[in-house]
């Protein structure tokens, strides 16, 4: 089953409209869609290694544009749309934590969220809610998204064929490793959050009251 899904996705990743779909998913994921676009980007780079850098740039720019849309939701539509959206995504408890971290770390929080398993949409909506400086938000989003997406593009551009050969041969192992990395990243973030001091706890409580 896994092999069949892999082959099907590889076929779609090489489709003539694949770039448009990649841009679309990167845009909506940065603002409200729950599924990350990273697997699609990776498979498109596998299918067309020579276009990997182009794919990664498209993913970066579309994600930043989607992040701006998420910012606008948080800034002007939080009560009408944002609150329900955050709840539907299961991020209600994480919202005051994100707001607290954004106020404390500013652009650093956006860069880290853009390049890690943290749901980027949570930070984009929260940034708008707290009225983070728009230009700071934009360049930090560009830096964070480029850090992960362009890195993938460069790797596949340089080593595409060997990487594809390895994945073709060890698909099950690669899938397991990817899942372990994602779960590990989420657990690490949870542990960091659990180590907050009283000062940060007070900040979180204040943000929860504002929300």
N, C-alpha and C positions, 0 to 999 in steps of 0.2 A: 504493500500500500504506500509506504513512504517513498519507494523508488518511483512508483507511478505518479505520485503527486509532484515529485521533483522533476520528472521528465515533462509533465504537463506545464508546470510553472516555467521551466526553461524555455519551452516553446512559446509561451505567452510573453516572456521577457524579451524575446527576439522579434516580437510583432511590430509592425510599422507604427502602431499607435502607443507603443510601450512608454515612450518618453512623456507623452501627454498624461498617461495614467500615473506614472511616477510623480510628476509634478502635482497632479490632483491629490494623490494620497499624502504627499509630503505637506501640502497646504492644509488639508483638513485635519491631519494628525496633530499639527502644531496648535490647533485651536479647539477642536472638539472630538475628533475621531479617536477611539481607544487603541487601535492596532498600529504599531510602529511600522514605518516604511522601510526599515533597514533590510529585512529579508528580500524585499522586491529589488532594492538597489543592488544588493549583493548578487542576486541571480541574474539581473540584467548585465552586470559587469562580467559575470561568468559567461553569459551567452555571447557578449560582444566585448571582449577585453580591450580592443583597440579604441572603443568609445567610452571606456570606463571613466575617464576624467570628465568628459562631457556630461555623462549621467550624474556624476557626483556634484558638479556645479549646478545643474538643473535642480537636483534635490535640495541643495543648500539654499538657493535663492527662493524656491517655492516654499520651503519650510519657514524662512524668515518672513515671507509675505503672509503665510498662515499665522505666524506668531504675532504679526501686527494686527491681524484680524482678531486674534484672541485678546490682545491688549485692548482693542476697542470695545470688545464685549465687557471686559472687566472695568473699563473706564466709564462707559456710558450706559451699559445695559446689564449691569450686575444684578440689580433687583428684578428686572424683567426677564432676563435669560440666564445670566451667569450663575446665579445661586442654584437653579434647577439643573443646569448643565454639570456643575461641579458635583451635585448630589447623584446624578445619573451615572457619572463616571466613577463613583465610589471614592471621591477625593475630598469629601467634606472635612474629615478630621485632619487631612494634610494641608488644607487651605490656610488656617491660622499659622501653622508652622512655616509654610512657604512665605507668607507675608512677613513674619518675624525675621526670617533669614534674609529676605530681600531688603528690609529696612536696615539690617545690620551689615550685610556684605555687599549690597548694591550690585554692580556689574559682575562681580565674581560669582554670585549665585546663578546668574543667567548663563554665564560661560560654562560653569560646571553642569548645570541642568541640560544644556544643549549637547554636551558630549558624554553623558552618562545615562543609565537606565531610569533616572528620575523622569516622570511624565512631563514633557516639555510644556504641554498645554496648561498644566497646573501653574507653572511659573509665568506663562504669558498672560493668562487671565488675571493672576494675582498682581502682576506688575502694573496692569491697567488700573486695578482696584485701588492700589496704594498711590497711584499717580506718579510712578517712577519716571524720571526724565526720559522722554521719548528717544532722543538721539543716543543716549547711553544704552537704552534697551535695544535699539536697532543694531548698533555696532557689536554689542556683547552677544546678541543672538547670532549675528553673522559669524563671529569668531567661534562660538561654541558649536554651531551646526557645521561649519567648515572643518573644524577640528576632527569631527567624526566622519562626515561624508566624504570630504576631499581626501582624507587619509585612506579610506577604502578605495576610492577611485585611483589614486596614485599606485597603491599596492597591486591592484588588478591590471592597471596599465603596464606596470613593469613586469609582473610575475603571473599574468593571467593564465597562461597555458599550464604551467606546473600546478597552480592552485586548483584549476578545474580538474586536472588529472587526479590529484589527491582526493578531491571531494567525490568524484565519480567512483573512486575505489573504496573510500571509507565514509560513505554518506551517513551511515548509522552512528559512527563514532563522532563525526563532526556535529551532527544534530544534538547528540547527548552533551557534548562539550559546550555548545551554544546555550542550551537550556540551563546547564549548571552555572555558567557565567552570569546569565540573567538573574537566576535565583540568588546567587551569591552577592551580586550587586545590590539587590533589593534588601537582603538580610543585613548587609553592611550598612546600608543607609538607615535601616531600622535600629541597629545597634548604636549608631552615631546619634540618632534622635533620642534614644533612650538614655544617653549620657548627658542630657541637657542639665544645666544648673538651675538654681532657683530663679536667677535673673531672667533667663530665657523662658522658663516656665511662666513667669509673670507676663512676659511679652506675648507669649502664645495665648494666654488667657485674655489679654487685652484685645488681641486681634480677633479672637473668637467672638468677643462681645461686639466689636465693630461690624463683623460679618453678619 
